Amino acid sequence: MAACLKTVRRMKKARPVPRVETTRSRALEVAGELLGEGGVDAVQLRAIATRIGSGVATIYHHFTDKEALLAALALEGFRRLVADLETALDDARFPRPIDAVSFAYLRFMRKNMRLYALMRSGEMLGQHPDVRAAEHEAFKVFRRGVEADPRVPSARVDEVSLVCWVLGRGIADVLQAGAEPGGGTPDFVVEQVLSGFSFLLSDKFSPRR
């Protein structure tokens, strides 16, 4: 009897991941690869099916059309961004939380430029409430980093957070265009932006002077 129970336990532990989840996850992974290689136009359900060795009908079972697939890809992107921001907040390398979330935010968009462009596109955010909600969740984590910075007055946390978030979008546009100011590398631009954040939030700096 004991031996039978052990066998049942081993079978439960070894139970494979359902194919439904595996296929969907793999399809999103390949969609992300295609997006990085050739942009939104390269993301085709038939191409995804070919890469994962599946029938097109199987892909349609998980995503009703290309728009649904892109929305799922955008959602996954925001989940990854949230994870990066939360990890950065616990990173001891950054003495100020605002530097941590700013670095994570900019690093994410630099490494995933086409994905980030999809995530923040007006069409995606305007037509998919769940994607808009996912962006809001990412922004809330970013805001925590700003709120924890003693240089930011509590009454100004919301507007400072929004300015930094929007500034990040502008930097993403610059990197997407491949025209970094002054000819610097993307890494140099990130460093300069972080330095700029610190300067703008310094008690010694006031835009009214």
C-alpha positions in Angstrom: 0.0 0.0 0.0 2.8 2.4 0.9 4.6 1.6 -2.3 1.4 2.4 -4.3 1.0 5.7 -2.5 4.6 6.6 -3.4 4.0 5.8 -7.0 0.9 8.0 -7.1 2.8 10.9 -5.6 5.6 10.5 -8.1 3.0 10.5 -10.9 1.5 13.7 -9.6 4.9 15.4 -9.4 5.8 14.3 -12.9 2.5 15.4 -14.4 3.3 17.3 -17.6 2.2 20.9 -18.1 -1.0 20.9 -20.1 -0.4 21.3 -23.8 -2.8 24.2 -24.0 -0.6 26.3 -21.8 2.6 25.2 -23.4 1.4 25.9 -26.9 0.1 29.4 -25.9 3.3 30.3 -24.1 5.4 29.1 -27.0 3.3 31.0 -29.5 3.8 34.2 -27.5 7.5 33.6 -27.2 7.8 33.2 -31.0 5.6 36.2 -31.6 8.0 38.2 -29.5 10.9 36.9 -31.6 9.2 37.8 -34.8 8.3 41.3 -33.5 11.9 41.9 -32.6 13.1 40.7 -36.0 10.8 42.6 -38.2 8.2 44.6 -36.3 4.4 44.2 -36.1 4.2 43.2 -39.8 6.4 40.2 -39.2 4.0 38.8 -36.6 1.9 36.4 -38.6 -0.1 33.5 -37.1 1.0 31.2 -39.9 4.7 32.0 -39.4 4.2 31.3 -35.7 2.6 28.0 -36.4 5.5 27.0 -38.6 8.1 27.9 -36.1 6.5 25.9 -33.3 5.6 23.0 -35.5 1.8 23.4 -35.0 -1.2 23.9 -37.2 -2.6 27.3 -37.8 -5.9 26.2 -36.4 -4.2 25.5 -33.1 -2.9 29.1 -32.9 -6.4 30.4 -33.7 -7.7 28.3 -30.8 -5.6 30.5 -28.5 -5.9 33.8 -30.3 -8.9 34.7 -32.3 -6.9 36.9 -34.7 -3.6 38.8 -35.0 -5.0 41.7 -32.9 -5.7 39.4 -30.0 -2.2 37.9 -30.3 -0.6 41.4 -30.2 -2.7 42.4 -27.2 -1.6 39.3 -25.4 2.0 40.1 -26.3 1.6 43.7 -24.9 0.1 42.3 -21.7 3.1 39.9 -21.3 5.4 42.9 -21.9 3.9 44.9 -19.1 4.1 41.9 -16.8 7.8 41.6 -17.5 8.2 45.4 -17.0 6.5 45.2 -13.6 8.8 42.3 -12.6 11.8 44.3 -13.6 10.7 47.4 -11.7 10.0 45.4 -8.5 13.4 43.6 -8.8 15.1 47.0 -9.2 13.5 48.3 -6.0 15.2 45.6 -4.1 18.6 46.1 -5.8 21.1 47.4 -3.3 23.2 49.0 -6.0 20.8 51.9 -6.1 20.9 54.1 -3.0 17.8 56.0 -4.3 14.7 54.1 -5.3 13.9 56.6 -8.1 17.3 55.7 -9.8 16.4 52.0 -9.5 13.0 52.2 -11.2 14.3 54.7 -13.8 17.2 52.4 -14.7 14.9 49.4 -14.9 12.3 51.3 -17.0 14.9 52.6 -19.5 16.8 49.3 -19.7 13.6 47.4 -20.5 12.7 49.7 -23.3 16.2 49.7 -24.7 16.3 45.9 -24.8 12.7 45.6 -26.1 12.3 48.6 -28.3 9.7 47.1 -30.7 7.8 45.4 -27.9 7.7 48.6 -25.9 6.5 50.5 -29.0 3.6 48.0 -29.3 2.8 48.2 -25.6 2.4 51.9 -25.6 0.8 52.3 -29.1 -2.3 54.4 -29.1 -4.3 51.7 -30.8 -3.3 49.1 -28.3 -4.0 51.2 -25.2 -7.1 52.7 -26.7 -8.8 49.5 -27.8 -7.7 47.1 -25.1 -8.7 48.1 -21.5 -6.7 45.2 -20.1 -3.6 46.5 -21.7 -4.3 50.0 -20.4 -4.8 48.5 -16.9 -1.5 46.6 -17.2 0.3 49.9 -18.0 -1.3 51.4 -15.0 0.0 48.6 -12.8 3.5 49.2 -14.2 3.2 52.9 -13.5 2.1 52.3 -9.9 5.3 50.3 -9.3 7.3 53.1 -10.9 5.5 55.7 -8.7 6.6 53.8 -5.6 10.2 54.5 -6.5 9.5 58.2 -6.9 7.4 58.3 -3.7 10.3 56.7 -1.7 12.7 59.5 -2.8 13.0 62.1 0.0 13.8 64.8 -2.5 10.3 64.6 -3.9 7.6 66.4 -1.9 4.7 64.2 -1.1 2.3 66.7 -2.8 4.3 66.4 -6.1 4.8 62.7 -6.3 2.0 62.1 -8.9 3.2 64.8 -11.3 6.9 64.0 -10.9 6.1 60.3 -11.6 4.1 61.2 -14.7 6.8 63.5 -16.0 9.5 60.8 -15.6 7.2 58.2 -17.2 6.5 60.4 -20.2 10.1 61.3 -20.5 10.9 57.6 -20.7 8.5 57.3 -23.6 10.4 60.2 -25.3 13.7 58.4 -24.8 12.2 55.3 -26.2 11.3 57.2 -29.4 14.8 58.4 -29.7 16.3 54.9 -29.3 13.7 53.5 -31.7 14.8 56.0 -34.3 18.4 55.0 -33.8 19.5 58.6 -33.4 20.8 59.1 -29.9 21.5 62.8 -29.0 25.1 63.7 -29.6 25.8 60.3 -31.2 26.1 58.5 -27.9 25.4 54.8 -27.4 22.1 53.7 -25.9 24.0 52.9 -22.6 25.4 56.4 -22.6 21.9 57.8 -23.1 20.5 55.8 -20.2 23.3 57.0 -17.9 22.7 60.6 -19.0 19.0 60.4 -18.4 19.5 59.0 -14.9 21.9 61.8 -14.2 19.3 64.2 -15.5 16.7 62.8 -13.2 18.9 63.3 -10.2 19.7 66.9 -11.2 16.1 67.8 -11.8 15.1 66.4 -8.5 17.9 68.1 -6.5 17.0 70.5 -3.8 19.5 72.9 -5.3 17.6 73.1 -8.6 14.5 75.1 -9.2 12.9 75.7 -12.6 11.8 79.1 -11.3 15.4 80.4 -11.0 
